[in-house]
């Protein structure tokens, strides 16, 4: 019995130590989530409006005027996978990898597929797989900075402009709330062209007058558009990761409390059984002496 009590005391102490760690991680994630959430809320309107304007602009301009507008057969496809650098965030990373694998299974059969991996978890998963990895970026998701998006975008733009790629897709977790993150798979290049119904209110049937030549404007805007969309995806992923980690650590803290309660109850039962046995032995001994 004493050995069992010592065993349960050690287990309770161990679980309490883990509970303190998970509670601290939850609080840290909550504090980081607030800053990340503010950043993504501020970035969304600009990124969405820029996408809408360039989509509309691409519809009115001859694709031959810029290589980032070129519509080619999707023979060479790149997938940009945005994961986290750390774990302990529930199914955050596994959901991204699962979606990436589904896309790869659909695209890799008849096409040349390559990957750009952002985040250590994605790099560790795909490094033993047979697909070509053009770029790896690790330890940049703990504090997302625009210079990383610029570096990632530059490599993608260079490949696409040199006709080494026909299409680029982006997969990441979009932040919806603390308990909800949606996996998004969206095209990045070529720039999508909006399709309007003829004679509709949304298509005025007029062209814009540009202050600079269209090519000059596109040379300036399109690379920044790619950088902006990558930066937005990284901000979304950062906020979603903190939300997922906060939720996972909250669940782990509550599970630790339940385990402590169960272990304490079992330990008390063992101790009570030990006390009862000792009392019975004492009474039996006293009766034997009196007899």
VOKEDREN-902187 format. One record per residue: x, y, z of N, C-alpha, C in turn. Coordinates in steps of 0.2 Angstrom, whole numbers, plus 5000, padded with zeros to 4 digits. Atoms other than C-alpha are relative to their C-alpha. Last residue first. Layout:
BEGIN
[node [X, Y, Z], [X, Y, Z], [X, Y, Z]]
...
END
This chain:
BEGIN
[node [5002, 5007, 5000], [4956, 4930, 5124], [5005, 4995, 5003]]
[node [5006, 5000, 4995], [4960, 4948, 5129], [4998, 4992, 5001]]
[node [4997, 4999, 4994], [4977, 4947, 5119], [4995, 4999, 5006]]
[node [4996, 5006, 4999], [4968, 4940, 5104], [5003, 5000, 5007]]
[node [5004, 5006, 4998], [4955, 4953, 5105], [5004, 4994, 5001]]
[node [5002, 4998, 4993], [4968, 4967, 5105], [4995, 4994, 5003]]
[node [4994, 5001, 4995], [4977, 4959, 5090], [4997, 5001, 5007]]
[node [4999, 5008, 5000], [4961, 4958, 5080], [5005, 4998, 5005]]
[node [5005, 5003, 4996], [4957, 4976, 5085], [5001, 4993, 5000]]
[node [4999, 4998, 4993], [4974, 4982, 5079], [4995, 4997, 5004]]
[node [4995, 5004, 4997], [4973, 4972, 5063], [5001, 5001, 5007]]
[node [5002, 5007, 4999], [4956, 4979, 5059], [5006, 4995, 5003]]
[node [5005, 5000, 4994], [4962, 4996, 5062], [4998, 4993, 5002]]
[node [4996, 5000, 4993], [4977, 4993, 5051], [4996, 5000, 5006]]
[node [4997, 5006, 4999], [4966, 4987, 5037], [5004, 5000, 5006]]
[node [5005, 5005, 4998], [4954, 5002, 5038], [5004, 4993, 5002]]
[node [5002, 4998, 4993], [4969, 5014, 5037], [4995, 4995, 5003]]
[node [4994, 5002, 4995], [4976, 5005, 5022], [4998, 5001, 5007]]
[node [4999, 5007, 4999], [4959, 5005, 5014], [5005, 4998, 5004]]
[node [5005, 5002, 4996], [4957, 5024, 5017], [5000, 4992, 5001]]
[node [4998, 4998, 4993], [4974, 5027, 5010], [4995, 4998, 5005]]
[node [4994, 5005, 4998], [4970, 5017, 4994], [5002, 5002, 5007]]
[node [5003, 5007, 4999], [4953, 5026, 4993], [5005, 4995, 5002]]
[node [5003, 5000, 4994], [4962, 5043, 4995], [4996, 4993, 5002]]
[node [4995, 5000, 4995], [4974, 5039, 4981], [4997, 5000, 5007]]
[node [4997, 5007, 4999], [4960, 5034, 4970], [5005, 5000, 5005]]
[node [5005, 5004, 4998], [4951, 5051, 4973], [5003, 4993, 5001]]
[node [5001, 4998, 4993], [4967, 5061, 4971], [4995, 4995, 5003]]
[node [4994, 5003, 4996], [4971, 5052, 4955], [4999, 5001, 5007]]
[node [5001, 5007, 5000], [4953, 5056, 4948], [5006, 4996, 5004]]
[node [5006, 5002, 4995], [4954, 5074, 4954], [4999, 4992, 5000]]
[node [4998, 4999, 4993], [4971, 5076, 4946], [4995, 4998, 5005]]
[node [4995, 5005, 4998], [4966, 5069, 4930], [5002, 5000, 5007]]
[node [5004, 5006, 4999], [4951, 5081, 4929], [5004, 4994, 5002]]
[node [5004, 5000, 4994], [4962, 5095, 4932], [4996, 4994, 5002]]
[node [4996, 5002, 4994], [4974, 5089, 4919], [4997, 5001, 5007]]
[node [4999, 5007, 4999], [4960, 5088, 4907], [5005, 4998, 5005]]
[node [5006, 5003, 4997], [4955, 5106, 4910], [5001, 4992, 5001]]
[node [5000, 4998, 4993], [4973, 5112, 4907], [4994, 4997, 5004]]
[node [4995, 5004, 4997], [4974, 5102, 4891], [5000, 5002, 5008]]
[node [5003, 5007, 4999], [4958, 5109, 4885], [5005, 4996, 5004]]
[node [5006, 5000, 4995], [4964, 5127, 4889], [4997, 4993, 5001]]
[node [4997, 4999, 4994], [4981, 5123, 4880], [4994, 5000, 5006]]
[node [4997, 5006, 4999], [4972, 5117, 4864], [5003, 5000, 5008]]
[node [5005, 5005, 4999], [4961, 5132, 4864], [5003, 4994, 5002]]
[node [5004, 4998, 4994], [4975, 5144, 4866], [4995, 4995, 5002]]
[node [4996, 5002, 4994], [4986, 5135, 4854], [4996, 5002, 5006]]
[node [5000, 5007, 4999], [4972, 5136, 4841], [5004, 4997, 5006]]
[node [5006, 5002, 4998], [4970, 5154, 4843], [4999, 4993, 5001]]
[node [5000, 4998, 4993], [4989, 5157, 4843], [4993, 4998, 5002]]
[node [4996, 5005, 4995], [4990, 5147, 4827], [4999, 5002, 5007]]
[node [5003, 5007, 4999], [4975, 5156, 4819], [5004, 4995, 5004]]
[node [5005, 4999, 4996], [4983, 5173, 4822], [4996, 4994, 5001]]
[node [4998, 4998, 4994], [4999, 5168, 4814], [4995, 5001, 5005]]
[node [4997, 5006, 4997], [4991, 5159, 4800], [5002, 5002, 5007]]
[node [5006, 5004, 4999], [4980, 5175, 4795], [5003, 4993, 5004]]
[node [5003, 4997, 4994], [4996, 5185, 4797], [4994, 4996, 5002]]
[node [4996, 5001, 4994], [5005, 5174, 4785], [4997, 5003, 5006]]
[node [5000, 5007, 4998], [4991, 5173, 4773], [5004, 4999, 5006]]
[node [5007, 5001, 4997], [4990, 5192, 4773], [4999, 4993, 5002]]
[node [5000, 4997, 4993], [5009, 5193, 4770], [4993, 4999, 5003]]
[node [4996, 5005, 4996], [5007, 5181, 4755], [5001, 5003, 5007]]
[node [5004, 5006, 4999], [4993, 5192, 4748], [5004, 4995, 5004]]
[node [5005, 4998, 4996], [5003, 5208, 4750], [4996, 4994, 5002]]
[node [4997, 4999, 4994], [5019, 5201, 4742], [4994, 5001, 5005]]
[node [4998, 5007, 4998], [5009, 5195, 4727], [5003, 5001, 5007]]
[node [5006, 5004, 4999], [5000, 5212, 4726], [5002, 4993, 5002]]
[node [5002, 4998, 4993], [5017, 5221, 4728], [4993, 4997, 5002]]
[node [4996, 5003, 4995], [5023, 5212, 4713], [4998, 5001, 5007]]
[node [5001, 5008, 5000], [5008, 5216, 4703], [5005, 4997, 5005]]
[node [5006, 5002, 4996], [5007, 5235, 4707], [5000, 4992, 5001]]
[node [5000, 4998, 4993], [5024, 5242, 4701], [4995, 4997, 5004]]
[node [4993, 5002, 4997], [5027, 5232, 4685], [5000, 5003, 5007]]
[node [5000, 5007, 4998], [5008, 5234, 4682], [5007, 4997, 5003]]
[node [5004, 5000, 4994], [5008, 5253, 4683], [5000, 4992, 5002]]
[node [4996, 4997, 4995], [5023, 5253, 4670], [4996, 5000, 5007]]
[node [4995, 5004, 4998], [5014, 5241, 4659], [5004, 5003, 5006]]
[node [5002, 5006, 4997], [4998, 5251, 4659], [5006, 4995, 5002]]
[node [5002, 5006, 5004], [5006, 5267, 4654], [4999, 4994, 5004]]
[node [4994, 5003, 5003], [5005, 5280, 4667], [4998, 4995, 4995]]
[node [4995, 4995, 5000], [4990, 5291, 4671], [5007, 4998, 4997]]
[node [4995, 5001, 4996], [4978, 5277, 4666], [5005, 5006, 4999]]
[node [4995, 4996, 5003], [4961, 5281, 4658], [5006, 5000, 5006]]
[node [4997, 4994, 4996], [4950, 5267, 4663], [5005, 5003, 4996]]
[node [4993, 5001, 4998], [4939, 5257, 4652], [5002, 5005, 5004]]
[node [4995, 4995, 5001], [4920, 5257, 4650], [5007, 4998, 5002]]
[node [4998, 5000, 5007], [4907, 5243, 4649], [5005, 5006, 4998]]
[node [5002, 4993, 5004], [4899, 5248, 4665], [5002, 5000, 4993]]
[node [4995, 4999, 5006], [4901, 5229, 4671], [4998, 5007, 4996]]
[node [4993, 5000, 4998], [4893, 5228, 4688], [5005, 5001, 4995]]
[node [4999, 4994, 4996], [4876, 5234, 4683], [5007, 5000, 5002]]
[node [5002, 5000, 4993], [4875, 5220, 4670], [5002, 5007, 5003]]
[node [5006, 4995, 4999], [4875, 5223, 4651], [4998, 5000, 5007]]
[node [5000, 4994, 5004], [4887, 5208, 4649], [4993, 5004, 5002]]
[node [5005, 5001, 5005], [4889, 5197, 4664], [4999, 5006, 4995]]
[node [5007, 4997, 4999], [4905, 5200, 4672], [4995, 4998, 4995]]
[node [5004, 5001, 5006], [4921, 5189, 4673], [4993, 5003, 5002]]
[node [5007, 5000, 4998], [4935, 5195, 4685], [4996, 4999, 4993]]
[node [5004, 4995, 5004], [4952, 5190, 4679], [4993, 5000, 5002]]
[node [5007, 5002, 5002], [4963, 5181, 4692], [4997, 5006, 4996]]
[node [5005, 4996, 4997], [4981, 5186, 4693], [4994, 4998, 4997]]
[node [5000, 4993, 5003], [4992, 5171, 4687], [4994, 5004, 5004]]
[node [4998, 4998, 5007], [4997, 5167, 4701], [4997, 4995, 4995]]
[node [4996, 4994, 4999], [4990, 5167, 4719], [5002, 5003, 4993]]
[node [4995, 4998, 5005], [4976, 5154, 4717], [5004, 5006, 5002]]
[node [5002, 4995, 5005], [4967, 5149, 4734], [5006, 5001, 4995]]
[node [4996, 5002, 5006], [4967, 5135, 4746], [4998, 5005, 4995]]
[node [5001, 4997, 5006], [4960, 5141, 4763], [5005, 4998, 4995]]
[node [4995, 5001, 5005], [4959, 5130, 4779], [4998, 5003, 4993]]
[node [5002, 5003, 5006], [4947, 5138, 4791], [5006, 4999, 4995]]
[node [4995, 4998, 5005], [4952, 5142, 4809], [4998, 4996, 4994]]
[node [5001, 5002, 5007], [4938, 5141, 4823], [5006, 5003, 4995]]
[node [5001, 5007, 5000], [4940, 5141, 4842], [4999, 4998, 4992]]
[node [4995, 5004, 4996], [4948, 5158, 4844], [4999, 4993, 4999]]
[node [5002, 4999, 4993], [4938, 5165, 4829], [5005, 4996, 5004]]
[node [5007, 4998, 5000], [4939, 5166, 4810], [4999, 5002, 5008]]
[node [5002, 4998, 4993], [4958, 5166, 4807], [4993, 5002, 5000]]
[node [5003, 4994, 4999], [4962, 5158, 4790], [4997, 5001, 5007]]
[node [5005, 5000, 4995], [4974, 5143, 4790], [4997, 5008, 5000]]
[node [4998, 4998, 4994], [4985, 5142, 4774], [4994, 5000, 5005]]
[node [5004, 5004, 4995], [4986, 5135, 4757], [5002, 5003, 5007]]
[node [4999, 4999, 4993], [4992, 5146, 4742], [4996, 4996, 5005]]
[node [5005, 5001, 4995], [4993, 5141, 4724], [5002, 5001, 5007]]
[node [4997, 5000, 4993], [5005, 5146, 4710], [4993, 5000, 5004]]
[node [5006, 4999, 4995], [5001, 5142, 4691], [5003, 5000, 5007]]
[node [5006, 4999, 5004], [5012, 5140, 4675], [4994, 5003, 5005]]
[node [5006, 5002, 4996], [5029, 5140, 4683], [4994, 5002, 4996]]
[node [4999, 5007, 4997], [5046, 5140, 4674], [4994, 4998, 5004]]
[node [5004, 5005, 5002], [5040, 5154, 4663], [5002, 4993, 5002]]
[node [4995, 5003, 5004], [5054, 5166, 4668], [4996, 4994, 4997]]
[node [4999, 4995, 5005], [5040, 5178, 4675], [5005, 4996, 4995]]
[node [5006, 5000, 5005], [5033, 5163, 4685], [5002, 5005, 4994]]
[node [5001, 5007, 5003], [5050, 5158, 4693], [4994, 5001, 4995]]
[node [4995, 5002, 5005], [5055, 5176, 4696], [4999, 4994, 4997]]
[node [5001, 4996, 5006], [5038, 5180, 4704], [5005, 4999, 4995]]
[node [5006, 5003, 5004], [5039, 5165, 4716], [4999, 5004, 4993]]
[node [4999, 5006, 5003], [5056, 5170, 4722], [4995, 4997, 4995]]
[node [4995, 4999, 5006], [5052, 5188, 4724], [5002, 4993, 4997]]
[node [5003, 4998, 5006], [5036, 5183, 4734], [5005, 5001, 4994]]
[node [5004, 5006, 5003], [5045, 5173, 4747], [4997, 5002, 4993]]
[node [4995, 5005, 5002], [5058, 5187, 4750], [4996, 4994, 4997]]
[node [4997, 4997, 5006], [5044, 5201, 4750], [5005, 4995, 4998]]
[node [5004, 5001, 5006], [5034, 5190, 4762], [5003, 5003, 4994]]
[node [5000, 5007, 5001], [5049, 5189, 4774], [4995, 4998, 4994]]
[node [4994, 5002, 5004], [5052, 5207, 4773], [5000, 4993, 4998]]
[node [5001, 4999, 5008], [5034, 5210, 4778], [5006, 4998, 4996]]
[node [4997, 4994, 5002], [5037, 5203, 4796], [4999, 5000, 4992]]
[node [5000, 4999, 5007], [5028, 5189, 4805], [5002, 5007, 4998]]
[node [5001, 4993, 5000], [5034, 5186, 4823], [5000, 5002, 4992]]
[node [5001, 4998, 4993], [5034, 5168, 4828], [4998, 5007, 5000]]
[node [5007, 5000, 4998], [5031, 5163, 4810], [4998, 5002, 5007]]
[node [5002, 4993, 5002], [5048, 5167, 4803], [4993, 5001, 5002]]
[node [4999, 4995, 4994], [5057, 5152, 4812], [4998, 5007, 4997]]
[node [5002, 5002, 4994], [5058, 5142, 4795], [5002, 5006, 5005]]
[node [5000, 4995, 4995], [5057, 5146, 4777], [4998, 4998, 5007]]
[node [5002, 5002, 4993], [5061, 5133, 4764], [5001, 5006, 5004]]
[node [4998, 4995, 4995], [5061, 5136, 4745], [4998, 4997, 5007]]
[node [4996, 4995, 5003], [5061, 5125, 4729], [5002, 5005, 5006]]
[node [5001, 4994, 4996], [5055, 5109, 4737], [5005, 5005, 4998]]
[node [4994, 4995, 5000], [5053, 5095, 4724], [4998, 5006, 5004]]
[node [5002, 4995, 5004], [5041, 5081, 4729], [5006, 5006, 5000]]
[node [4997, 5000, 5006], [5047, 5064, 4735], [4999, 5007, 4996]]
[node [5004, 5001, 5006], [5043, 5066, 4753], [5003, 5001, 4993]]
[node [4999, 5007, 5002], [5056, 5065, 4767], [4995, 4998, 4995]]
[node [4993, 5001, 5002], [5057, 5084, 4768], [5002, 4993, 4999]]
[node [4998, 5001, 5007], [5039, 5086, 4767], [5007, 4999, 4998]]
[node [5004, 5005, 5003], [5034, 5084, 4785], [5002, 4998, 4993]]
[node [4998, 5006, 4997], [5049, 5093, 4793], [4995, 4994, 4997]]
[node [4993, 5002, 5003], [5047, 5108, 4781], [5001, 4993, 5003]]
[node [5001, 5002, 5007], [5028, 5109, 4785], [5007, 4998, 4997]]
[node [5004, 5007, 5000], [5031, 5109, 4803], [4999, 4998, 4993]]
[node [4996, 5006, 4998], [5045, 5122, 4802], [4996, 4993, 4999]]
[node [5002, 5003, 4993], [5035, 5135, 4794], [5004, 4994, 5001]]
[node [4999, 4994, 4995], [5034, 5142, 4776], [4998, 4997, 5006]]
[node [5002, 5002, 4993], [5037, 5128, 4763], [5001, 5006, 5004]]
[node [4996, 4995, 4996], [5038, 5132, 4744], [4997, 5000, 5007]]
[node [5003, 4997, 4994], [5033, 5117, 4734], [5004, 5005, 5003]]
[node [4995, 4998, 4995], [5035, 5110, 4717], [4997, 5003, 5006]]
[node [5002, 4996, 4993], [5023, 5100, 4706], [5006, 5002, 5004]]
[node [4994, 5000, 4996], [5025, 5094, 4688], [4999, 5005, 5005]]
[node [4996, 4994, 5000], [5009, 5089, 4681], [5006, 5000, 5004]]
[node [4998, 4999, 5007], [4999, 5073, 4676], [5004, 5007, 5000]]
[node [5001, 5006, 5005], [4997, 5064, 4693], [5003, 5002, 4993]]
[node [4993, 5003, 5002], [5004, 5078, 4704], [5000, 4995, 4995]]
[node [4996, 4996, 5005], [4988, 5089, 4704], [5006, 4996, 4998]]
[node [5004, 4998, 5006], [4975, 5079, 4713], [5004, 5003, 4994]]
[node [5003, 5006, 5003], [4986, 5070, 4725], [4996, 5001, 4994]]
[node [4995, 5004, 5004], [4995, 5086, 4728], [4998, 4994, 4997]]
[node [4999, 4997, 5006], [4979, 5095, 4732], [5006, 4997, 4996]]
[node [5006, 5001, 5004], [4974, 5082, 4745], [5001, 5003, 4993]]
[node [4999, 5007, 5003], [4992, 5082, 4752], [4994, 4999, 4995]]
[node [4994, 5000, 5005], [4991, 5101, 4754], [5001, 4993, 4997]]
[node [5002, 4997, 5006], [4974, 5099, 4763], [5005, 5001, 4994]]
[node [5005, 5004, 5003], [4981, 5086, 4775], [4997, 5003, 4993]]
[node [4997, 5005, 5004], [4996, 5097, 4778], [4995, 4995, 4997]]
[node [4996, 4997, 5005], [4986, 5112, 4783], [5003, 4994, 4996]]
[node [5005, 4999, 5005], [4974, 5101, 4794], [5003, 5003, 4994]]
[node [5002, 5006, 5004], [4989, 5093, 4802], [4995, 5002, 4995]]
[node [4995, 5002, 5005], [4997, 5110, 4807], [4997, 4994, 4996]]
[node [4998, 4994, 5005], [4982, 5117, 4816], [5004, 4998, 4994]]
[node [4999, 5003, 5007], [4976, 5100, 4823], [5001, 5006, 4995]]
[node [5006, 5004, 5003], [4979, 5105, 4841], [5002, 4997, 4993]]
[node [5005, 4996, 5002], [4992, 5119, 4844], [4994, 4996, 4997]]
[node [5005, 4998, 4994], [5005, 5111, 4854], [4995, 5005, 4998]]
[node [5006, 5004, 4999], [5017, 5112, 4839], [4996, 5002, 5006]]
[node [5001, 5004, 4993], [5029, 5125, 4834], [4994, 4996, 5000]]
[node [4994, 5003, 4998], [5035, 5133, 4818], [5000, 4996, 5006]]
[node [4997, 4997, 4995], [5018, 5135, 4810], [5007, 4997, 5001]]
[node [5001, 5003, 4994], [5012, 5131, 4793], [5003, 5004, 5006]]
[node [4999, 4996, 4995], [5010, 5140, 4776], [4998, 4996, 5007]]
[node [5003, 5003, 4994], [5011, 5129, 4761], [5002, 5004, 5006]]
[node [4997, 4996, 4995], [5015, 5138, 4744], [4996, 4997, 5007]]
[node [5004, 4999, 4995], [5010, 5126, 4730], [5004, 5003, 5006]]
[node [4996, 4999, 4993], [5019, 5127, 4714], [4994, 5001, 5005]]
[node [5004, 4997, 4995], [5012, 5120, 4697], [5004, 5001, 5007]]
[node [4995, 5000, 4994], [5020, 5116, 4681], [4997, 5005, 5005]]
[node [4996, 5006, 5000], [5008, 5110, 4668], [5005, 5000, 5005]]
[node [4997, 5001, 4993], [4994, 5122, 4671], [5004, 4993, 5000]]
[node [5002, 5006, 4998], [4991, 5128, 4653], [5004, 4998, 5007]]
[node [4997, 5006, 5004], [4995, 5146, 4652], [4997, 4993, 5003]]
[node [5004, 5006, 4998], [4987, 5162, 4657], [5002, 4995, 4995]]
[node [5000, 5005, 5006], [4999, 5176, 4657], [4996, 4994, 5003]]
[node [5007, 5001, 5003], [4995, 5190, 4669], [4999, 4994, 4996]]
[node [5004, 5003, 4995], [5011, 5189, 4679], [4993, 5000, 4999]]
[node [5000, 5007, 4999], [5020, 5191, 4663], [4996, 4997, 5005]]
[node [4995, 5001, 4994], [5014, 5208, 4659], [5000, 4993, 5001]]
[node [4997, 4994, 4998], [5006, 5216, 4643], [5005, 4999, 5007]]
[node [4993, 5000, 5003], [5002, 5199, 4635], [5004, 5006, 5003]]
[node [4996, 5004, 4996], [4987, 5198, 4647], [5007, 5000, 4998]]
[node [4998, 5006, 5004], [4978, 5212, 4637], [5006, 4996, 5005]]
[node [4993, 4999, 5003], [4971, 5224, 4650], [5002, 4993, 4997]]
[node [5001, 4994, 5005], [4952, 5226, 4655], [5007, 5000, 4996]]
[node [5006, 5002, 5005], [4950, 5209, 4665], [5001, 5005, 4994]]
[node [4998, 5005, 5004], [4967, 5212, 4674], [4995, 4998, 4994]]
[node [4995, 4997, 5005], [4961, 5229, 4680], [5002, 4994, 4995]]
[node [5003, 4996, 5005], [4946, 5221, 4688], [5004, 5003, 4995]]
[node [5004, 5005, 5004], [4956, 5207, 4696], [4996, 5004, 4995]]
[node [4995, 5003, 5005], [4969, 5221, 4701], [4996, 4995, 4996]]
[node [4998, 4995, 5005], [4955, 5231, 4710], [5004, 4997, 4994]]
[node [5005, 4999, 5004], [4948, 5216, 4719], [5001, 5005, 4994]]
[node [5002, 5006, 5004], [4964, 5210, 4725], [4995, 5001, 4995]]
[node [4995, 5001, 5005], [4969, 5227, 4731], [4999, 4994, 4995]]
[node [5001, 4995, 5005], [4953, 5229, 4740], [5005, 5000, 4994]]
[node [5006, 5002, 5004], [4955, 5212, 4749], [4998, 5005, 4994]]
[node [4999, 5005, 5004], [4973, 5216, 4754], [4994, 4998, 4996]]
[node [4995, 4998, 5006], [4969, 5233, 4760], [5001, 4995, 4996]]
[node [5004, 4995, 5005], [4953, 5228, 4770], [5005, 5002, 4994]]
[node [5005, 5002, 5004], [4962, 5213, 4778], [4997, 5004, 4995]]
[node [4997, 5001, 5006], [4978, 5221, 4785], [4995, 4997, 4995]]
[node [4998, 4994, 5003], [4970, 5230, 4800], [5002, 4998, 4992]]
[node [5006, 4996, 5001], [4960, 5215, 4805], [5002, 5006, 4996]]
[node [5003, 5003, 5006], [4976, 5204, 4803], [4994, 5004, 4998]]
[node [4997, 4999, 5006], [4986, 5216, 4814], [4997, 4997, 4994]]
[node [5001, 4993, 5002], [4973, 5217, 4828], [5004, 5001, 4993]]
[node [5007, 4999, 5003], [4971, 5198, 4828], [5000, 5008, 4998]]
[node [5001, 5003, 5006], [4990, 5196, 4830], [4993, 5001, 4997]]
[node [4996, 4996, 5005], [4991, 5208, 4844], [5000, 4997, 4993]]
[node [5002, 4993, 5001], [4977, 5200, 4853], [5003, 5004, 4996]]
[node [5005, 5000, 5004], [4983, 5182, 4850], [4997, 5007, 4999]]
[node [4997, 4999, 5006], [5000, 5186, 4858], [4994, 5000, 4995]]
[node [4997, 4993, 5000], [4992, 5189, 4875], [5002, 5001, 4992]]
[node [5006, 4995, 5000], [4980, 5174, 4873], [5003, 5007, 4999]]
[node [5003, 5000, 5006], [4995, 5163, 4868], [4994, 5005, 4999]]
[node [4995, 4997, 5005], [5005, 5168, 4883], [4996, 5000, 4993]]
[node [5000, 4993, 4999], [4990, 5164, 4894], [5004, 5004, 4995]]
[node [5006, 4997, 5002], [4987, 5147, 4887], [5000, 5008, 5001]]
[node [5001, 5000, 5007], [5005, 5143, 4888], [4994, 5003, 4997]]
[node [4996, 4995, 5002], [5005, 5147, 4906], [5000, 5001, 4993]]
[node [5004, 4994, 4999], [4990, 5136, 4909], [5004, 5006, 4998]]
[node [5005, 4999, 5005], [4999, 5122, 4900], [4996, 5007, 5001]]
[node [4997, 4998, 5007], [5014, 5124, 4910], [4995, 5001, 4995]]
[node [4998, 4994, 4999], [5005, 5124, 4927], [5003, 5003, 4993]]
[node [5006, 4995, 5000], [4995, 5109, 4922], [5002, 5007, 5000]]
[node [5002, 4999, 5007], [5011, 5100, 4917], [4994, 5005, 5000]]
[node [4994, 4996, 5003], [5018, 5103, 4935], [4998, 5001, 4993]]
[node [5001, 4993, 4998], [5001, 5097, 4942], [5005, 5005, 4997]]
[node [5006, 4997, 5004], [5001, 5081, 4932], [5000, 5008, 5002]]
[node [4998, 4999, 5007], [5019, 5077, 4939], [4994, 5004, 4996]]
[node [4995, 4995, 5000], [5014, 5080, 4957], [5002, 5002, 4993]]
[node [5004, 4993, 4999], [4998, 5070, 4955], [5005, 5006, 4999]]
[node [5004, 4998, 5006], [5009, 5056, 4947], [4996, 5006, 5001]]
[node [4996, 4997, 5005], [5021, 5057, 4961], [4997, 5001, 4994]]
[node [4998, 4993, 4998], [5008, 5056, 4974], [5004, 5003, 4995]]
[node [5006, 4995, 5002], [5000, 5041, 4965], [5002, 5007, 5002]]
[node [5000, 5000, 5008], [5017, 5031, 4965], [4994, 5005, 4998]]
[node [4994, 4997, 5002], [5020, 5035, 4984], [4999, 5001, 4992]]
[node [5001, 4993, 4998], [5003, 5029, 4988], [5005, 5005, 4998]]
[node [5005, 4997, 5004], [5005, 5013, 4979], [4999, 5007, 5001]]
[node [4997, 4999, 5006], [5022, 5010, 4988], [4995, 5003, 4995]]
[node [4996, 4994, 5000], [5013, 5013, 5005], [5003, 5001, 4993]]
[node [5004, 4994, 5000], [5000, 5000, 5000], [5004, 5006, 5000]]
END
